[in-house]
Amino acid sequence: MARRVVGDAVSVDAARRIVLGAQGFAGRRASGRGDVRQVRKAVGWAGVLQVDSVNVLCRSHYLPVFARAGDYARTTLDRMSWGEPRELFEYFWGHKAALLPLSYYPLLKYRMRAAERQVWDAKLDPDVTAPWSVVVGMQRLNAERPGFVDEVLARVTDQGPISAGEASPDGVRRKRSEPDPDPSTGRMWNWQDAKIAIEYLFCTGRVTIAGRRNFERLYDLTERALPADVLARPALDPADARRELVRIAARGLGIATARDLCGAGTGHYPLPTATAREVVGELVDSGELIPVQVEGITQQSYRWHESTDRPVDARALLSPFDPLIWNRDRTHHLFDFFYRISIYTPAPQRTHGYYVLPFLLGDRLVARVDLKSDRPTSTLLVPTLTPEPNTPDLTDPLAAELRLLAHWLDLQHVRVTATSPAAVLLAQALNN
């Protein structure tokens, strides 16, 4: 039997404004070049910067900061992520592969300890979270190559920072023509043995991402890569860590269902269903989460007790992996905007283009904008533009945002190759 939804009624318009405010879109972006303070604020609002390798426009983790802070130096975020003084760290299963503030590191130690236990069954060890490639790979390596992980760790100790390909102690690599040892992972995720071992060590926190070489991960011992004072902070009790992670998610989402907060595949910090229900209940009892009924959402929603409903006058192009929209069902409910990423869709089946960014204007998502950086010609290309039905004229604000985006990406031109009526108007505005 479905549980009864309780709490004060919240209109979908109010819920949308609350969410946008929590994610940092309520105020106008500062004009001019953003400094490290603006970047730090933007990271704090986003909470999580999902890392993705697709570079057709630019690497995805840079885009949520641009959406919130405007023009800033990407080297600032690079320094914060992999330089000195370091402010962010990578962890695979914060939310997918993600950059997180260093203050979160002690909150994830309990997950690292769970990976060390290698009980790859959530029913027996609900704290275990690791990529499936690591789970099945480690089960095989423990049986076929005992001691191999220690050999990989020794190589990182001696030679780090190194790539996964450089971490193999014997240099042996499986050829693509050879059969996959772990067919259940699929071809793309059927990693070399050294990659499995080093990603397992990454899950346990014994190694971390010390930097990137042409975006390839470089692994090193965690104590050499992260600040000593951060590593010295004690791990929280797992129950306390889970509560704090859900608090962070609730603060960043503003108003959300339990699935939005910590559901598998959708939450900022996924938890097993029973555990998530327990943690959410504890935060309701403490008064930090307030049960509400959001118009059009049949599941119980919860409002962060400090969230506010205020006017939103935003203008931003959103990465497909932006925390505001990565939960596609939530995006549909709050914005009446059906959005799916198209980079894995065969070309003949794409409706709106390849790398499609929703355009946020005011408090609504008003268009899908397909974008590409043509670096040889220093041009930002707009191959497809699809406004939402009944959208007021978006030509001038979108033109202004595209000019700012091109400037930020060090591209000299913006060219609209789309031929729709809205695209023709956009091209004219950009040429004036």
DAFEN-V54180 format. One record per residue. N is the residue number from 1. RES is the residue in three letters. PHI is phi in degrees with one decimal (999 if undefined). Layout:
N	RES	PHI
N	RES	PHI
//
This chain:
1	MET	999
2	ALA	-66.3
3	ARG	-75.5
4	ARG	-74.2
5	VAL	-82.2
6	VAL	-126.4
7	GLY	106.2
8	ASP	-63.7
9	ALA	-76.3
10	VAL	-125.8
11	SER	-66.0
12	VAL	-65.8
13	ASP	-65.2
14	ALA	-65.9
15	ALA	-60.2
16	ARG	-63.6
17	ARG	-65.4
18	ILE	-61.1
19	VAL	-63.7
20	LEU	-63.2
21	GLY	-63.8
22	ALA	-64.1
23	GLN	-90.1
24	GLY	92.1
25	PHE	-103.7
26	ALA	-73.9
27	GLY	-96.0
28	ARG	-69.8
29	ARG	-67.6
30	ALA	-66.4
31	SER	-81.1
32	GLY	82.9
33	ARG	-74.9
34	GLY	-73.7
35	ASP	-98.4
36	VAL	-62.1
37	ARG	-66.5
38	GLN	-66.1
39	VAL	-63.5
40	ARG	-62.1
41	LYS	-62.8
42	ALA	-63.2
43	VAL	-62.2
44	GLY	-62.8
45	TRP	-65.1
46	ALA	-65.2
47	GLY	83.9
48	VAL	-141.0
49	LEU	-111.9
50	GLN	-69.6
51	VAL	-100.7
52	ASP	-141.7
53	SER	-84.0
54	VAL	-62.8
55	ASN	-128.5
56	VAL	-67.4
57	LEU	-107.1
58	CYS	-164.4
59	ARG	-58.1
60	SER	-62.2
61	HIS	-66.4
62	TYR	-75.7
63	LEU	-70.4
64	PRO	-60.5
65	VAL	-69.0
66	PHE	-60.8
67	ALA	-60.9
68	ARG	-99.3
69	ALA	-108.0
70	GLY	74.7
71	ASP	-59.8
72	TYR	-153.8
73	ALA	-83.2
74	ARG	-60.6
75	THR	-63.1
76	THR	-64.8
77	LEU	-68.2
78	ASP	-60.2
79	ARG	-63.4
80	MET	-63.0
81	SER	-87.2
82	TRP	-137.9
83	GLY	-114.2
84	GLU	-128.2
85	PRO	-75.9
86	ARG	-80.5
87	GLU	-124.1
88	LEU	-128.1
89	PHE	-141.4
90	GLU	-96.4
91	TYR	-146.0
92	PHE	-69.2
93	TRP	-117.5
94	GLY	-69.7
95	HIS	-134.8
96	LYS	53.8
97	ALA	-79.4
98	ALA	-149.4
99	LEU	-97.2
100	LEU	-132.3
101	PRO	-61.0
102	LEU	-58.7
103	SER	-63.8
104	TYR	-82.4
105	TYR	-55.6
106	PRO	-61.9
107	LEU	-72.1
108	LEU	-104.2
109	LYS	-62.5
110	TYR	-65.4
111	ARG	-72.7
112	MET	-64.7
113	ARG	-65.4
114	ALA	-64.4
115	ALA	-63.1
116	GLU	-61.3
117	ARG	-69.0
118	GLN	56.7
119	VAL	-96.0
120	TRP	-84.7
121	ASP	-139.9
122	ALA	-62.3
123	LYS	-71.2
124	LEU	-90.6
125	ASP	-139.2
126	PRO	-66.1
127	ASP	-86.0
128	VAL	-74.7
129	THR	-141.6
130	ALA	-154.9
131	PRO	-58.1
132	TRP	-57.8
133	SER	-60.8
134	VAL	-70.9
135	VAL	-59.3
136	VAL	-71.6
137	GLY	-65.9
138	MET	-69.1
139	GLN	-60.8
140	ARG	-73.2
141	LEU	-62.7
142	ASN	-61.1
143	ALA	-83.8
144	GLU	-94.2
145	ARG	-136.0
146	PRO	-59.4
147	GLY	89.0
148	PHE	-66.2
149	VAL	-60.8
150	ASP	-63.5
151	GLU	-67.2
152	VAL	-65.8
153	LEU	-61.1
154	ALA	-63.7
155	ARG	-69.4
156	VAL	-63.6
157	THR	-59.6
158	ASP	-79.7
159	GLN	-123.1
160	GLY	-61.1
161	PRO	-75.2
162	ILE	-138.8
163	SER	-82.0
164	ALA	-62.5
165	GLY	-65.5
166	GLU	-85.2
167	ALA	-88.3
168	SER	-67.8
169	PRO	-69.3
170	ASP	-113.8
171	GLY	72.6
172	VAL	-80.3
173	ARG	-124.9
174	ARG	-72.1
175	LYS	-78.1
176	ARG	-62.1
177	SER	-76.9
178	GLU	-79.0
179	PRO	-65.4
180	ASP	-71.4
181	PRO	-73.3
182	ASP	-129.3
183	PRO	-58.5
184	SER	-67.9
185	THR	-85.4
186	GLY	81.9
187	ARG	-60.9
188	MET	-65.0
189	TRP	-104.6
190	ASN	-86.9
191	TRP	-76.2
192	GLN	-62.9
193	ASP	-60.2
194	ALA	-65.3
195	LYS	-65.5
196	ILE	-60.2
197	ALA	-63.9
198	ILE	-73.9
199	GLU	-70.7
200	TYR	-63.4
201	LEU	-62.2
202	PHE	-65.2
203	CYS	-61.2
204	THR	-81.8
205	GLY	85.1
206	ARG	-75.7
207	VAL	-124.1
208	THR	-143.4
209	ILE	-85.9
210	ALA	-86.7
211	GLY	178.7
212	ARG	-133.5
213	ARG	-121.4
214	ASN	51.6
215	PHE	74.8
216	GLU	-76.2
217	ARG	-64.8
218	LEU	-116.8
219	TYR	-98.9
220	ASP	-148.0
221	LEU	-58.4
222	THR	-59.5
223	GLU	-68.7
224	ARG	-90.8
225	ALA	-103.6
226	LEU	-108.0
227	PRO	-59.7
228	ALA	-61.3
229	ASP	-67.1
230	VAL	-70.8
231	LEU	-68.1
232	ALA	-77.5
233	ARG	-67.2
234	PRO	-67.0
235	ALA	-67.0
236	LEU	-76.2
237	ASP	-55.4
238	PRO	-51.2
239	ALA	-64.8
240	ASP	-67.0
241	ALA	-64.9
242	ARG	-61.8
243	ARG	-60.5
244	GLU	-66.9
245	LEU	-63.7
246	VAL	-70.2
247	ARG	-58.3
248	ILE	-60.2
249	ALA	-62.4
250	ALA	-65.3
251	ARG	-63.5
252	GLY	-77.9
253	LEU	-93.0
254	GLY	82.1
255	ILE	-148.4
256	ALA	-166.2
257	THR	-85.4
258	ALA	-61.3
259	ARG	-65.8
260	ASP	-64.0
261	LEU	-70.1
262	CYS	-150.0
263	GLY	-75.9
264	ALA	-62.2
265	GLY	82.9
266	THR	-123.9
267	GLY	-79.4
268	HIS	-60.9
269	TYR	-133.9
270	PRO	-59.7
271	LEU	-131.4
272	PRO	-57.6
273	THR	-55.4
274	ALA	-64.8
275	THR	-65.1
276	ALA	-60.2
277	ARG	-60.8
278	GLU	-65.9
279	VAL	-65.7
280	VAL	-60.3
281	GLY	-60.7
282	GLU	-64.8
283	LEU	-74.4
284	VAL	-67.7
285	ASP	-61.4
286	SER	-80.3
287	GLY	85.6
288	GLU	-80.1
289	LEU	-110.5
290	ILE	-110.7
291	PRO	-62.0
292	VAL	-140.8
293	GLN	-113.6
294	VAL	-92.9
295	GLU	-51.8
296	GLY	85.4
297	ILE	-110.2
298	THR	-81.8
299	GLN	-82.0
300	GLN	-63.2
301	SER	-109.5
302	TYR	-135.8
303	ARG	-106.0
304	TRP	-63.5
305	HIS	-63.9
306	GLU	-101.4
307	SER	-71.4
308	THR	-132.4
309	ASP	-102.0
310	ARG	-141.1
311	PRO	-59.3
312	VAL	-125.6
313	ASP	-130.9
314	ALA	-93.7
315	ARG	-149.6
316	ALA	-161.3
317	LEU	-96.7
318	LEU	-107.3
319	SER	-57.0
320	PRO	-56.3
321	PHE	-107.7
322	ASP	-66.0
323	PRO	-57.6
324	LEU	-64.5
325	ILE	-127.8
326	TRP	-67.4
327	ASN	-86.1
328	ARG	-66.4
329	ASP	-66.3
330	ARG	-61.9
331	THR	-59.3
332	HIS	-64.2
333	HIS	-65.4
334	LEU	-80.1
335	PHE	-112.7
336	ASP	52.1
337	PHE	-134.2
338	PHE	-84.2
339	TYR	-132.4
340	ARG	-136.2
341	ILE	-71.2
342	SER	-113.4
343	ILE	-69.7
344	TYR	-103.4
345	THR	-94.4
346	PRO	-55.2
347	ALA	-50.9
348	PRO	-64.1
349	GLN	-97.5
350	ARG	-76.1
351	THR	-97.1
352	HIS	-116.1
353	GLY	119.7
354	TYR	-94.7
355	TYR	-109.3
356	VAL	-99.6
357	LEU	-109.8
358	PRO	-64.9
359	PHE	-105.1
360	LEU	-92.7
361	LEU	-135.2
362	GLY	66.9
363	ASP	-118.1
364	ARG	-127.9
365	LEU	-91.0
366	VAL	-111.2
367	ALA	-164.3
368	ARG	-111.1
369	VAL	-122.4
370	ASP	-81.7
371	LEU	-131.8
372	LYS	-150.3
373	SER	-92.5
374	ASP	-92.4
375	ARG	-67.8
376	PRO	-58.4
377	THR	-104.1
378	SER	52.6
379	THR	-130.2
380	LEU	-89.3
381	LEU	-97.3
382	VAL	-120.7
383	PRO	-73.0
384	THR	-146.1
385	LEU	-135.3
386	THR	-128.9
387	PRO	-69.3
388	GLU	-71.6
389	PRO	-58.7
390	ASN	62.0
391	THR	-80.3
392	PRO	-59.8
393	ASP	-55.9
394	LEU	-111.6
395	THR	-58.3
396	ASP	-66.7
397	PRO	-64.1
398	LEU	-68.7
399	ALA	-59.9
400	ALA	-63.9
401	GLU	-68.5
402	LEU	-67.2
403	ARG	-62.3
404	LEU	-64.9
405	LEU	-62.3
406	ALA	-61.6
407	HIS	-59.8
408	TRP	-62.2
409	LEU	-86.9
410	ASP	61.5
411	LEU	-104.8
412	GLN	-87.4
413	HIS	-132.9
414	VAL	-124.4
415	ARG	-130.0
416	VAL	-95.3
417	THR	-98.7
418	ALA	-65.6
419	THR	-122.4
420	SER	-66.4
421	PRO	-55.0
422	ALA	-64.9
423	ALA	-69.3
424	VAL	-63.0
425	LEU	-63.1
426	LEU	-64.0
427	ALA	-60.7
428	GLN	-63.5
429	ALA	-65.3
430	LEU	-70.7
431	ASN	-86.0
432	ASN	-79.9
//
